[in-house]
């Protein structure tokens, strides 16, 4: 095939590209394959990368180009490429000869480099040996060691900078032209549609030529605009729901006419306004809620209030809530001294494989990375986690605005007899024995403190000592894991 060069660059000792046509350099060639506005000799040194502005030889597998400078130049290096935008990798000139000549003697060309001088590329080759101080004077050696130490420190900083948490990123492209479709049929496009929000909200559409990045920016600005309080109201309601189990609006995905009315409309409006005033800080809103008298209420029953508001929608007490499935699992690992708190990276597997449609066998005895917090678990769609799926842990088949909270016999069976619970109960017993020593009463007291956050009552201590003396600490751990006091925060 014909060789192709998107840009020929020649750098002098100062790092300036002296081959640019704009500096007076003139290009000539053996022959040219010309395609209008794409391939031409004038694109060889016009300063633009890419296949669409490149030179192609008019001869198969050969050809030459000459760059003439207006004045004599001292050259440090020559660089060329096929298509530095990465769309094409063929036809790159890899066999070459570089010659120089002077204006005073055009016929005398001197070869200064060829492709045979180049070291063959070997991705498996070892790096060349480092700098050696052998043969240096004592003064030079001392100075060299100083520079090597400085170099080592800089390399460590570079390694640390390159080891930071990575993110997924993409490249913006020019958006497609969108048309109104006749009866929704993509084969019957009608007039072109410009990007815009719903006209009922009174916003002006953008131009059809608006780039993707600006479209996203405009949408984000509209969503987070103080003139659009719905965003703040929805966000505040979701955060409130996270703390109390039910939002001020108990239909969190429907604030319209078909949704429920807020139980405390003035409070919802005030929190939304405070959320925006606080710079949309979720941390500020969390702090505001958890320090409130409403959040710090006891969950005790008042018969008169219960008769009027059995569901505690008016928040006369803190509503009774069970820990969600993920929190139950992580809490069991934490009190058993097995929770792996490492962050970031690839998620761990709940099943023996990730791909396929069926045949997923659960990992019953997790180890190492699989003991990380459950937020790092890899979900398999439509496959519930073996133990905590019974506690309404979602299967990732679809999203839900509010997780249901069921109570079934299978929950107690899983939390008492599953291999996961048996393993953690043994780990719990070993941890308690190690930290409390051989005295049984001390072990029971520490077990209650760690799981329930309090000392055992006298009758609890008596019964627990009977159990542990007969069967060890592991059954006590299983019993505590199943207690309402552990599963339902006060």
N, C-alpha and C positions, 0 to 999 in steps of 0.2 A: 504494500500500500504506500501511498505518497506520505512522506514525513510531514508533520504539522507542528507548528510552534505558535502558541498564543501570544508570547511576548519574549523577546530576546533582551536581556539586561546585562550591561557591562558596567561594573563598578570600579571607580578609581580608589586610590588609597584613602581618600577621605570619606568613602561610603556613598558617593554620588553616582547615580546612574547616568553615565555620559553617552549612552546609546540612544536616548530619547530624541525623536525628531524635533521636539521643541527646543533642544539645545543646539541644533544645527547638524546633528548626525544624519548622514544620508545612507539609506539601505538600497542594496541591489541584490539580484539573485540569478541563479542559473535559469530558472523558469518558474512560472506561477500558475497555480490552478485557481481561477477567480470565480467567486460566487458573489453577486452583488450584495453589498452591505453585510457580508459575512467573512469571506476569505479574500484577502488582497495583500500585496506586499506592503502597502502603507500601514497595515495593522501590526506589522512585525515589531515596530518600536514606537507605537503611539501611546504607551503607558497604560493600556487597558487589558485586563486578564479576561479569559473565557474563550470558548470555541467560536462564539459569534463575532469575534474580532481577532482573527488569527491569519497566519500565513500558511499556505499549503504548497508544497513543491509540485511542479508540473510533471515530475518524473517519478516512477515507482522505485521505492527503496533507495533513492539517492537525491542529490541536489545540494546546492551551496548558497550561502548568503554572505554578503560583505557589508560591514558597517564602516563608513568613512567619517573620521572626526575632522572638524574644522581646524583643530590644533593638535599637536602631539599630546598623547595621554599616557600616564603610568597606571597600568591596570592591575587590580588586585584579584578580581574573580569575575567569572562569567556565569550567568544563571539563565536557564530557559525551562519551559514546561509545555506540556501538551494542552492541558485545560485545567488551570488552577482553581476553577470553580467546581471541579470534581464531577462534571457530567460525563466526560469521556476520558478513557485511559489508553486507547489504542493509538498507534501511529506516532508514539513519542520517539524522537531521535536519540538512540542510545549508543550507536556507533558513530564516532565523530573524530575529526581532526581540526585542531585550532592552529591557525597560522597568522602571522603578523607581517606587516610590511610598512615601509615609510614612503612618504610622498616623493622623496628624492630618488627612490629606487623601487618603482612599482613592480618590476619583473622579479625582484628577489624576495620570495616569500619564505619565511622561516617557521618551521613547525615548533610550537612550544608545548603542546599537549595533545594526547590522543585518548581514545576510550581504553586503550591498553594500559594507560597509566593509572586508571581508576581501580581502587581496591574492590573486588567482587563483593556484592551485597550478600551477607549471610546473617539472617536474623538470629541464629543460634550461636554466633561467634561470641567469644568472651571479649569484654572491654579491654582496650589496651592497658598495659601496666601504668600505674600511677607515677607521679613525679618522684625522682630519686635525688637525694642530696649528695650522692657519691661524687667525688671529684671537686666539690666546692671547698672554698677556704673556710676556716672557722667562722669568720664574720658573715660570709654568704650563707653558711649553714644555719646560723642563728637567725638570720633574717628570713630564710626560707621556712624554717620551722614556725616562725611567727605568722607568716602568710598562710601556711598550711592549716594552722589552728583556726585562723580567721575563716578560711575557706570551709573547714569542717562545720563551724558554727552556722555559716550561711546556708550550707547544704541541709543542715538539720531544720532550719527555719523554712526552707523550701519544701522539705518533706512534710513538715507539719501543715503548711498551707495547702498542700495537695491532698492531705488526708482528712480534710474537713468533710462534714456531712454533704453528700451529693443530693441534687434535686433533679426531678424530671423536667426537661425543658423541650421546647419545640420552636419551630420557625414560623413566623407569620407568612402567609402567602396572600396573593390578591384574591379577595372573595369572589365567589361565583355570582353571576348575574341571576337574580331571582325574579321569576315571573308569576303573576296570578295565573292559576291553572283553571281551565274551564271544567267545572264539575270535578275538580281534583285530579284530573287526568294529566300526567306529566307529558303526554304526547300532544296536548292542546294548550300550549302556553299562550297567554294573552299579554297584557301590558306589563312592563317592568315595574317591580316594587322596590322602593328605596327602604333602607333600614330605619326602623322607627319603633316606638312603643305604642301601646294601644291609644287610639285617638281620644278615648274617653278620659284619659289622664291629661290631655291638653298639651302634649309635648310635640315639638316640631321634628319632622324626619330629617335625617342626614342626607347628603348627596349620595347618589349611587356609587360614585367613584371613591368614597371615603375608604381608606385602608382599614384592614382588619383590626390593627392595634388601636386606632382611634375609635372604631366602633365599640370595642370592648371598654375603652376608657369612658366613652359617653354613657354606656349602659351602667357601668359601675358608679359614675357620678350621679346618675339619675336614681339608682337604687339607694345610695347612701345620702341622698339630698335631704336637708332638713325640711324641705317642702314635701317630702314623701314619707310621712310618719309611719306608714304601714310596715316598713322594713323594721324600724326600731320596735314597734309593738309586737311583731311576730317574734323577733329575737328575744326580747324581754320575756315574753310568755313562755318560750322554750326553756330559758334559763330558770324561770320560776318553776316550771314543771320538773326540771331536773332536781330541784331541792325539795319540793313538796309532793311529788308524784303526780299531781294534776295541775295544769296551768290555770291562770286566772280565766282564760278561755279554754274550756275542756275539749275543744275541737281545734287542736293547734295548727292544722293545715287548712282550716276553713274559717276565715274571719268575715265571711260574707253573710248574706241573708239566710243561707241554709245552715250556717254554723250556730253554735251556742252563743248566748250573750255572756259578757264577762261577769264574774261574780263580784268584782270590785272595779268598776270601770274607771273611777277617778284614780285609783292606785295604778292601774295599767297605764293610763295617760301620763301620770307623774313619773313613773319609772322609765317610760319611753323617752320623755323629755330629758330626764336626768342622764340616761344612757347616752344621748346625743351630746348633752352638755359636757359629759365626761370624756369626750373624744372617742366614743364608741369603744370604751375600754371594758372588756368582759370581766377582767379582774376587779375593776372598781365596782361593777354591778354585783359580782359574787360577794365581795366584802360587805356591801350595803345590805344584802339580803341576810347573810349569816349572822350579822351583828344586830339584826332587828329583834325586837321583843317577840314578834310573831314566830320567827324561826326558833327562838330559844324557849318557847313554851314547852311544858311537859305534855305528855300524851295521855294523861289521866282523864277518865270519863267524868263528865258532869251530867247527871241524869236530866236536869231541866233543859240543858243545851242539846243533849242527844235527842230528846223528844222532838225538838224543833228542827234539828239539822243533823241527822244521823251520819251523813257522809262527811261532816266537818268541812263543807264547802266554804263556810264563812270563817273558817280557821279559828274557832274558839279553842282548839287544842291542836297540837302537832299531830298530823294524821299518821296512823300506823302504816309503816312501809317495810316490805321485805327487801333485803339487799338484792340487786340484780344478779344474774347468773355469773357474770364475769367477776363481780366483787366477791361473791361467795368463794369461787375457786381461788382467787388471788389471796383472800383473807386466810383460807385454810393453809395455803403454802406459806404465808407470812408467819402465822403463829407456829408452824412446824419448822421454821427457820430454814426453809428451802426456796423461798421466792428469789428468783434471779432478777435483779433490778437493772441489768444492762439495757442500754437504750439503742435505738436506731438499727439499721441493717435489715436483712431479710427476715421475714416472718417464719415462725416455727410451724410445724405440721401437726394438725389434730388427727390426721389419717395417714395410712401407710403410703399413699400416693396422692398426687395432685391432679393428674390428667385422667381422662376416661369418663364414662357415663355411669357405671355401676361398679360394685365390688370394692367399696371403700371400707377398709377395716380400721377401726379407731385405735389410736395409740393409747393403751391402757396404763402403761407405767412410764410416764414422761421422764426424761433425764436431760441434764445440761440446758441447752437453749430452749427446750420445750417447757422449762420451768419459769420462763419469763412471764411478765404480765400478759393477760389474755388479749390485750389490745394488739399484741404482736402476732396473734394466731392467724394462720392462713385459712380463710374460709373456703369451703367447697359448697357451691350453690346447691341448695335443696338437700344437703346432708347436715343433720343436726349433730352437735357435739354429743358424745355418748352419754356422759353423766349430766352435764349442765344444760343440755337441750331440754331436759325435763323441767328446768326452771325457766322456761320461756326464752332461752338463749336463741337468738334468731339464726336461721340457716342461710342467710345471705341471698335467699331467692328473690326477695323484694324488700324495699325499704318500708318503714312504718313510722308514722309520726309519734305514736305512743305505744310502748310495749305493754302487752297485756300481762296480768299477774295472776296465774292460776295456782290452785292448791290441789295436789293429787297424791295418792299413796305412792306412786312411782318416785316422787321426789325423796321421800324418806328412805325408800329402799335403796335408791342410788347413793344417797349421802351416808348410808350406813354399811352397805355391803359391796359397793363397787371396788374394783382393784385400786383405783385412784385413792379412795378414802382409806383403804387398808394400808397402802404405802405411806400416805401422809400421817396416819395415826402412829405407825411405827417410828417415822422420823420425829414426830412430835414427842413421843415417849423418850427417845434417845436424847433429844435436845433438853427436855425437862430434867432428866436424870443427870445430864452433864452439868447443867446450870444450878440445880437445887441441891445436889448431893444425894447421899443414900437414904436420908430420913424421909419416910413416906409422907408424913404430914407436910413437910416443907415442899415436897413435890406436888402434892394436891393444891396447896396454896398458890404456888407459882403457876400451875396449870389454869386455875381460875383467873388469876390476875392477867395472864397472857391472853386468854380467849375471851373472857367476859369483862375484863377491866375492873374486877373487884375481888375481894377475898371471899371464900366460901362461907356460907352460914353454918351454924353448928350442926344442924341435921345433914346438910350437904356434905360437910367434912366427914361425918361419921359414915355415911353411905358410900362416899367415894373411897374411904380407906378400906372398907370391906371389899369393894370391887377390885381395887388395885392390889390388895394383898392376895386375892384369889386369882386374878387374871392379868395383872400388870397395868401399866399406864395407858397402853394403846386403846383398850375399850373405853376408858374414861375420856380420851381424846375424841373418839367417835361419838360418844354421848354428848359431849360439849359442842361438837360440830353440828349436831342435830337440834340443839336447843333453840327455842324461839328467841332467847336473849341474845344469841349469837347472830341469828338470821334476821332479826327485826331490831334495828337500832332504836334506842329509847327516844 
